[in-house]
Structure formats: structure tokens, C-alpha cells
Amino acid sequence: MKEVENQYNLWPYPTPIDDMDKRIENGYRDDASPNEFWHVFFPEKTFNDKLKIFIGGCGTNQAIWFALTYPNSEITAIDLSEASLKHNKKMIDKFNIKNLRIEKKDIFDISFDNEFDFVVSSGVIHHTKDPKKALRKLIKAGNEKSAIYIMIYSEYARVGLYYLQDIFRYFNLQPNIEDLNYMLGLINGLPKEHYAQVFMGNNPGNYNFSHFGDEAGFVDSFLHPQDISYTCLDVENLINDSGGYFQCWLNNERYYPHFLRNIPEKISIDQLSQFEMGDFTQKILSNSAKHDFIIRKSENFKNIWHNKGDISCELFIEKRLDTINIEEFDDKSQKWGKVRKNIYTFDFDYLEGIIWKNLSKKIHINELFTVIKTKYSKNLDKDFNENNLKTTIHNLWKKGIIVISRV
């Protein structure tokens, strides 16, 4: 891990933020935000901002964001980089933070056992020599009711990136400005068909360092000394025998083939496992450079909601906060609504539009069924029933635009 430590001391990553309070006011958030994704992480319980949180590999900004965003929580964080820790300590003093304990430590040296409510590790274990061992350490740190958020690299959109890493190693290019500029020039000369264009955003010939965040982000992508990526099936193998169970992806729209039409009857996609479904989808789209997912320590949460049979009318549904309305439901013009989630745009059919229109707040599925039968039945098939509703709810969940919960 010494090479990894040296890189992050030379190029602290992400770029240190000195005005995190203002960034938060302007909407800056972490992908592992409990407030925004609470029922994705914890579908069985109501929101609680008094958490014991552990961040395994906090980098420059993540621990400060958590400390300022959740002042009632107790946060413990570790990192290898002295440069990152120095920035964190500077921000602790600046904001007079009292709820954060941070120290320099290798993830393999932690000894927490059944201690934390929420465990976060973003872009860390894929930079270790033994990611499975690192994952076991993180899972062990969580208590029995904890959720563990993990982000690791995805292989699908990074294939071309690894070709470039190999090329740069041929010439022993180093993380200095002269070599970085040479690498950037080479990247801008790549054919538009090169596999790396997918990872870089398909803007041939027009890349600069800011496209990768900055020079530190460029180094992190192209010159990292320890870098492993995963297919969906690899994620399954990583989690097996780790002490935890895969609950769900953070962003389902990357892992379910919502784009397919006119599927032959002999192709039964629903028979695929959750990981096979994700692999199938990404081997068509190939646009995911990372996997974000949640692990639980109880088998009761394994693959939750993946099977339509898991959906009952006793559950609740609500909109994902990161979904953007583009077009409202309009019965007169027969427009049923349109939303955007990340890079995807979804045009609703009539029933989807009705459901979305009635999600101004979290709603019990039984109540939603009653509302639909009472107000909209004249435009629905006469045989419309609870199973139709559950099927549509499941499809919206697979598109990543609603959350299903037990409370």
C-alpha cells in the first residue's frame, strides 16, 4: 500500500475543498448520503440522524462533509494519506468540528467489531492488494443492523482506460506535469472509435484535465499503481463469504434492461439472477465506470425487491430525490409524464404516469391502489388489479426512480 499512499500524498484526491459549508448550501452531497437515500440503505426503519458512522478511506473531503451534514452523528474515519489527513485536520479546526475522529490507518489494520450503524467506503478497496479481506474488515465493523455502502470500479466502461494505462507504463510515464501533458496530448489524438472514449465521455480531441476533475483526478485514473475493476459477476464473488449479503444497487437503472423492446418469448430475462441481470445489461450499455451497492449483515435483506414477488401492497413507495421531472402528467393532451435519472430519460405510460403523479409524498401501496381505482379506472383496463400495480411499481423500481420501503 506504500505506492498508493505515496500517490495520494503527491496528488491528494479528490481536490481539497476549503469551503465545504458553502458547497453544502449549494447542494453538494456525497453519494452515500443517508438523508437522500435512507430507505435505499434501510428499507425497514425510519430516518435517524444520530448514527455511528465509519468511513474507511475518507480522502480529502468525505469525512468533513459527513461531519457537517450530520452534526448529531459520531463519525470515525481513516485514511493512508498524510496530505489528506492534514487537510481534514485543517477543516476540523476551521469549522470547530466536534463529532469527527480521524486517524492515519491502513484499512487492514482496523479492528472494529459490531460497532457502527453505517459504514462507508467509496473507491477504496479496489486499490488494495486484497479487496475481499478489506471488505470483510468493513462488514465486521458494522453492527448487526448496519448498512455498508461500497463503491468500486466497474470493468464495463473502463476497458479502454486499462489499455491506456498499459501504454503509459511502456514509457514509464510519471505523475509530473510534463508527463501528464504528454499523456493528455496522446489521449486527444486517439481515434474516435477507441474503447477509452466511453470512459472519457465521447468527446474526442477535446479533453483537458478538468474533464477528469483536475490533474489529481487524471493521475488517479491513468497512473494509479493499484487498480482493480469488477463485472457484476465479480461483485457477487467479492461479496460471497464476506460476512454480509448484497441488498441492492444504489442506481438500478444501470443494471436492468429497461431499454429492451419486443423480447422473444423464449428469452426469459426475469429468470436471471440480480448479478446476471446486471452483467447482461452492462454488456449492452457498457456505460458504468463504477458500482455502488449496499451490503447488510442479515440475510433477510438479501437481493431485496429484485423479485416482483417481494412487492406487496403492505409496502410504501416514494420518489427518488435524485430524479428530475421533465414533463408533467397531462390527461387532456394525453401526455403521461417524463423524468430523467442520471443519463437516462423515461417516458411514462398511463399507469406509470398516474403512480408518479400521486407520489407527492410517500404513500402506502394499498392506498395508492384505492386512489387509482377511484379516480382513474375509466381509462384503465377493466381487469386492472393489484398485480398490475405491483408489476408497474417493480418496473419503476428497476428504473431507479422510486424507493420501496417497509415503513
N, C-alpha and C positions, 0 to 999 in steps of 0.2 A: 504493500500500500504506500510505500515511500514515494514512488514515482507519482502516484495520484496526489499525495499530499504536496509534493513539490509543484505540480502544475497549478493547484489551486492557491498556493502561496504566491506564485508568479502572476497568475491571472485569476484573481478572485471572481467567483461566478455564483449567481448572477451579479450583474453590475450593482455595487452597493448603493442603496437608496438612503439618502440623508433626511428626507422629508416624508417619512412614512405616514405620519399623521395626516398630512395634506393628500397624499396618494390615496389613503383610505377614504377620505372625504370625497374624493373624485371617482370612487368606485373600484379602486384597486382591490383585488381579492386573491386569495390562494385557491388553487384547485381543490384543496382538501378542506374547504370552509364548512365547518359543522352547521352553521346557521343556514347557509344556502342549500346544503344537501343533506340536512338532518335525516329525513326519512329514507334517503338512499342508503345512508350509513346504518341507521337504527329504525327499521320499519315497525318496530314493536313498542316504541316508547316515545313520550312527548319530549319536546326540546328542553334541554338543561344546559345552562352556560357555566355551571360550576363543575368543571371537568378536571381530571388529572390527565395531562397530555404529555406524551413523549414524542420528540422529533428526532429521528435517527438520521443525522446528516442534514443539518439545518442550513448550511451555506451562509450567505451574507444577510438575507432578509427575512426568511420564513419565520424564524423564532420571534423576531420583533413584530411582524405582522400579527402572529397569534397572540402575543402578549398584549398588544394594544387593542386588538379586536375583541378579545375575551378576558377582560380585566378580572373577572371573578374566577377564572380558571388558574390552576397551578401548572406551569409549563417547565418541563425539563428537556434540555436539548444538548446534543453533542455534535462535534464536527472535528475533522482532522486538520483543517487549515488554520494556521495562526493568523493569516491575513483576514479570514472570515470572522474568527473569534474576536480579533481586535476591533473590527467594525461593529460587531454585536455589542461589545462592551462599551464602545463609544456611544451607541444608541441607547443602551440601558441607562447610562448617565444622563444623556440629553433629555430623555423622556421620564426620568426618575421611575423606571420600571421596577416593581417590587415582586412581580409574580413569575419571574423567569430565572431559572437556574441553568447556567450553560457552562460546559467544560470541554476541553480537548480530550477526545477519546476515540479509539477505533471501535467500530460497531461490534467487532468480535470480542471486545473486552467488557461489554456491558453484562451485568449480572442481575438485572431486574427480573422479578418473578411474580406474575399475577398482580401487578401493581397499578397499571394505568387504565383509564376509561377509553382513551382514544390514542392510537399510535399512528404516526405519520412518517412515511419515508418516501420522498419524491426524488427519483433519479439517482439513487444511491447504490442499491445492491447490485445493479448491473455493472458497477465499476469496481466490484470486489473480486477476489480470486475464487470465492466460494459463495455464490449468491444464495444457495439453498440453506447453508449454515447461517448466513446473515438473516435470512427470512425467519428461520427458527428462533433466533435471538429476539427479533422484533415481536413475533407472535407470543413468545413466552413472557415478554414484558407486559402484555395486556392482561387485564383481569378476565374472568370468565364471561362477562357481559360486554366486553370491549369490542370495538370495531377497529380494524387495522387497514389503513389506506396505503396502497402501494402504487408507485408509478415506476415502470421500467420501459426500456426501449422496445419498440416493435420492429420486427425484421422487415415487414412488408414494404414500407416506404423508404427503408434505409439501405436497400441492396446497392444502389448506385453510390451511396455515401462510402460504403466499405471499399468499393473499387477505387475511389479517390484516396482513401486513407492508405491503401496499398501503394498507389502511385507516389504519394508524398514520402512514404517510407523508403522507396527506391533511392531517393536523392537525399535521404537523411535531413529533410527539412525540419527546422526548429521553430519554436514559438517566439520568434522575434519579428519585429515589424517588417524588415527586409524580406524575410521568407514568407510571411503572411501575405504581403503584397504580390509576391510572385505566384503564390497559390491562388489568390483571388483572380489574377490575370488568366491563369490556366483555366479556372472554372468558367470565366466569362468567354473563353474560347471553345467550350465544349459544344458538340453538336446538339441541336435541339432534341434529338432522339435519345440522348444519353439517359440512362436509368436514374442518375442523380437529380435530374430536373424535377422529378416527382417530389423528392425530399425538399428541394430548394424552392419549390413553388412555381415551377414552369415559367420562368421569366428570363429566358436565355440571353446572355450577353449584357444583362443589366443589374448584376448583383454587386452589392457593396457590403461592407462589414455590418452596417445597420440592419441589413436583411437577416442577419443571424443574431441580432441583438446588439452586438458590438464585437470588438476584437476578441474579447474573452469568450463570447458565445461561438465565434468562429473556431477558436482553439479547442473549445470543448467538443465541437462537432468533428473536426478533421484531424486533430493531433492528440486525442486522448490516449494515454498509454494502456488503459484497461477498459474495454468496452464490449459488452455482450448484449445481443438483442434476441427477441423471442417471437416465435409464432404463437398463435393461440394454443396450439397443442403443447408447445414448450411451457406455456404458463401453467397448464394442467399438471405437467410433470414437475414443475418447480414447486407447486403447492402440495402435491402428494407427499404424505409422511412428514409434513412440516409442523404438525400440531394444530393446524387450522383448516377451515373449509372455505372454498370460494363461494361468496354470496352473490355478487353481481359485478358487471362492468359499471363504471361511472357514467359512460356515454354509450348507451345501447345502439344508437344509430350507426355506429361503426361496425357492428357485429351481427346485424340481422339484415337479410336481403330484401329490404323494403322497396328496392328499385326493380325487382323482377316482375314481369308480366307474362301471362299465358304459359304458365308452367305445366308441362305434360303430367298427366295423372301418375305415370309410372315413377316420376321423380318426387319422392316424399320427403321434402326438406324438413318437415317438423319432426321426423324421426332422428335427426342428427342431435348429438349432444350439444350442450352450450358451447363447448370449445370447438367442436367440428363445425357448428354453425358459423362461429366467428372466423374460423380458418377459411371456410367456403366463401364467406362474404369478402374478406380481405384479399383473397386470391383473385377476386374480380375487381375490387376497387383499388387495392394496393395504395391507399392514401393515409394509412395510420402510421405515424412515426413513434407512437408511444402507446402503452397500455396503462390505463388507470383502473384499478379494481379494488374491491373491498373483501377482506377476509374476516370471518368470525370464528370464534372458538367453539361454538355449539353447532352440532350437525343439523339442528333444527332450521338453520338459515342457509343450508347448502343449496345453491342454484335457485334461490328464491325467485318466484314469479316466472321462471323460464318456461315452465309448462303451463298451458292455458288452464289445466285442471286445478292449478294453485289459486286461481281467481275465484273468489266467492262474493256474494252480494253483501257479506258482512264486513267487507273491507272498505277503506276510504281511498279516494284519489284526489290529486291536486296537480296544478300546472307546475312544470319545472320553471324555476325563476330565471334560468338562462335561455328560455325560449322567447322569441320576439314575434309579436303579431305583425303581419304584413297586410292582411286583408280580413275584414270583419265578416261575420255571418250576415247575409242579407237575403231574406226569404223572397222579397219582391223581385230582385234581379237574379235569383237562383244562383247566388254565389255563396258557397258554404264555408269560406274562410281559408286562410293560408298563413302558415307560420314558418319561421326559419330557426333552425338549431345548428349552430356552428356553420359548416359549409353547405348544409342540406336545407332545401325548401320543400315543404309538404303542403300539397293542395288537399283539402279535406273533401271527403264525400259527405252526403247529407247527415248521416248518423254521427260521423266524427265531428262535423261542424256543430251539431246540437250539443254533444258532450262538451266540446271546448267552450261553447257559449255559456254553459252552465257551471263552468269552473272558475267563477269569480272568487271563490274560496274553496277550501277543502270540503268535499261532500261524500256522504255515505253512499255506496253504490245502490243500496235499496232505495234511498231517497231519490237518487238520480233516475232510477228506473220508473218510479212513480211519476216524476216530473215529465219524463219523455212520453209515457203512456197518456198522461193527462193533456199535455199541451201540443204534442207533435204527432200523435198517432195517425191522423188523417193522411199524412204524407209518407208513412212507413208501410212496409208490407204488413198485411193483415195478420200474418203469422209471427210478427215480431215478438220475441220473448227474451227472457233473462240471458239465455245462452248467446243470442245475437249481441246483446250488450257486452257481455263478458269477452266475446271474441274481439269486438272493436276496441274495448279497453286494453286488451292484451296487445293488439296491433299498435296502439298509441304508445304503450309502454316500450315496445320493441323499437319504436322510432325515437325513443329517448326524450319525449316531450311531456310525459306525465310521471308522477310518482305514485306508487301504490303503498299503502301502509295499513297497519292493524289498529291504529289509534288516530 
